[in-house]
């Protein structure tokens, strides 16, 4: 015998998943459910910490090897759009030199994600700002 409460929860979850796919697309929704770079890095070489006007905070953690980003991760207390944007910023930065990574902006993140609602694009710019802050922090240490 099936539990009516579990059936209700499954129906609600499926409805939420369907709405997320409609809003963000299948690939971005998959990234939201299983972000590749979500972690608070131990002993990062630099950290960028930004708070958006929406109240979301994104921290980007970077490790460098021979002037290239060899590892990136993030933490956010924000919405799904902040999660996918920070994850994309980390993906875009890995393997890049400081100069290459400094060119990553919010539009690059939006382009990688593919589909993001207009009212959530500010999250991509917030993630880009956190990345740029982490790069700036690294450069200050090297001077």
Secondary structure, 3 states (H helix, E strand, C coil): CCCHHHHHHHHHHHHHHHHHHHHHCHHHHHHHHCCCCECCCCCCCEEEEEECCCCCEEEEEEEEECCEEEEEEEEECCCHHHHHHHHHHHHHHCCCEHHHHCCCCHHHHHHHHCCCCHHHHHHHHHHHHHHHHHHHHHHHHHC
